[in-house]
């Protein structure tokens, strides 16, 4: 089919060139020898046989649309042929006449971008809400998800459902539970910390738990903060041996340079990197080693919170430019991705969920969940924590600095933590990344091509190219002109299945 399309385009090109030549030479045409004239008339007759409209059997055609490929940028007045879940061909709309037999979507004055990824979500954080989250993601054009921590059996259900229904569900990549140490943070004992992690008392238990996840075919592994140095080394080696990405928080028992050199492929939230960027890094390291002995017998969540409260702002307020450069140089050398989740911290630190316009977002939730969130929000002290605000500002400044140095980013949110609405929060994250210094097209890359590359899917996902999976979003407005236009969704296409506005609205009807 592709070759046929190219042939038709070639014929149209020849015809155009012939017409141009005819117009140029027409005034002296009587001088041309009779045989040449007859030949040209014959050629014209042959070409005229291709006047029939081109029919792409069983294909969907998005016609006359502005195509925004995250790498190549905007190309206007394009037509995109979609068949059997993939992009069959892309061409200038005026190059070919499409048969009325085809299903055609009029893309005039509209824009096409790849389907988006949220590279940091947690289905298991609010289990009663989890079954509704996939609808919210699709409603907002999120066609791929990276679940970064939850009990394996629970999160795997969403992965398998997506595999069974690839044209109706966002694909899901899972890590299984957070892999934590002796002092387990997300053990389910604290009301604010649901069970998302697995405790590892010793190295033997760690190996058993990780091998179980590998056997169950998780897509990557996630290290957490309370791992010991030996445990992190073992985890890293198991990840390398099984060709799995290792992401997570930099464990508090080691520094970011050590973690990176050992094999940490990506870092969530920029977590704990500041501890190696300060003039006090050596003193803080020794202090942390003493705190990690947990002489007071605190629960894992309490111990981690204590260390953060004692050390985080001391680091931020006393940064060392040389140490910052050293950290960044190592991250670049080791190609360590960053998932900063800026919108999470902006929402929590500034209590944006207290704003009156936030109710508009809550209206997207099921009624029962909406009322539950409102009740919880109203119970929270409305005072803004200035230290938290300062930390959020440091995050954005650091993202801008990292971007200038060439570090790669993925857009992720941590939804539904912090009252972040699934799907919508990813668009806010893209906006935050843009505000931090990423040009609009690179901000879009962070939610399209970059996650695809992270999972070695760059030859099939995240771009608008022939042969790629047809995960696409049709927008009313140009996101390159205004990055917030990623929210102007008219339709979502999942593996060739077009879901228009009416269908998308039905996904969240209560």
Phi, psi and omega in degrees: 000318180298316180296322177299315179300317179297322179297316178299316178299320180298317179299319178295322178296316179299316180299316180299317179295321178297316180298320178297317180295320180298314180298324182288317185268355186307318181301329181246026188296332181296345181277345182288140180299149186301321182295320179294319179299314179298320179298316181293324176296318178298317180297319179299320179296321179297313182296323181296342178293343181268015182291344181297143176297147182277131180248119175261098187301125177074013185258152169261133179245121170263112193255139170059047183246154173278112182270122178250094173279132185299339179265313186269346179086203188273133170229119188273162175055053180249155172239135184241124179261125182239126180213137178053040173083000182231163175280114183279317183199158177222131180207163175298135184302323183281359181277343188207148178255119184276137178294143176291350177289335180285152170282116186242131173256124181282109182263015182304131179064019179240172186225146183242126174232161176295156172301150187265157172251140159254111189271011176204097177225167178223100175300326189274358183291321173229090189299327180288345181260342191301321184292338179270340184301319179303323178296318179295322178297310180298320179305327182259014175080015179271105185259356178217144184225147176237101180277121190255027173152119175179161180306135190305308185302324182288309183287331180295333177302321181287324176297313183291323177298321178292323178295321180287332184231064187294339181267359182230353183229146174292136177296150185230126172253134187234152173256343192078201184290154169301138180261103187247177185262209181298318178264097191272122185285302184266064184267357179087359182278331180265132183302333180271356183230085179296165183288108179235350191235169176240131180279143177229100183293319182219178184295322180299315179295320178302310182301316180298315182293320181289318178298326175299314181295320178297317178298327180278001173070046171294161186268340176195175180237151181233118177276145178240180200286336188261013175293143174281164177305316180296318179297318180296320178299315179298314179300314180298317179296321179294322178296313179298315182301326184256013175056044179246142173291145176241114178245182174142195173266144175297120179304143182291345181277348178225172179258171186295327179294316177298315181298318180295314181294333179279343175128014175290112188279332181208156183233130179268136174066010190059023192295122175074005177288334181297335183293343177257005184250005187252157174298339184263013189303319181294315179296318180295324179298314179295319178298320181294319179301320180291318179296324182291347173290342173054056182295338181271355178070036181288156170292159184304317180295320180291321180295314178299314180299321178299313181297317178298315183294328181279328193245332190300304185289331174300322178292310183300324185275000181217056184282151180241119186299324180293317180291323175301312179300319180298317179297311182298318179301319179292317180298321178292314181302321183267002179054055181268117181286155177237134175239087193285341182046052183299320184294331176299308185288326176296318181295317182285313187292322180264359181051049180298334179292352176272347181291149182296326181288350179293335179301329177302320179288321180297333180295346177281345184276157170304147187306315182296316179293322177302312181295323178297314180296317180300316178300315180292320179298317181294338181276350183272136176306131185279349181295136178279132178276107185297324178298319179294322177298315179298321178295320177298321178295322177297319178305310183294320177297319180293321177299316178299318179294315179298320180299316179298330181275350174103016178283143182270144182238150166238141179277122177215161190235327189082010178305142006265018176300145176070025180060032177275123181288123179306135179090298180300320182297333179293321176296322176295323178297317177301319178296318180296319178296320177297315178298332181280352176130350178282126173303158186308315183294323179288328175296321176293321177302323183298340181245011181224278185292323184294311177298324177299316178296319180305321181264017179059036180246019186293346178265006180220341184228155169092359179222168175251088183218154176303134179093345181280154176301136183274067168261108191217160175230132174262122183250149176281335186228160185279115181286344177287325177287323179212111188299334179293348179290354173298342181275351184277060189277125175259328180200153175237136177245120179245109183048047176089350180272112182276122177248107183281181185300320180299315179295316181298319178297326180293335181295331183246012177293136185263000000 
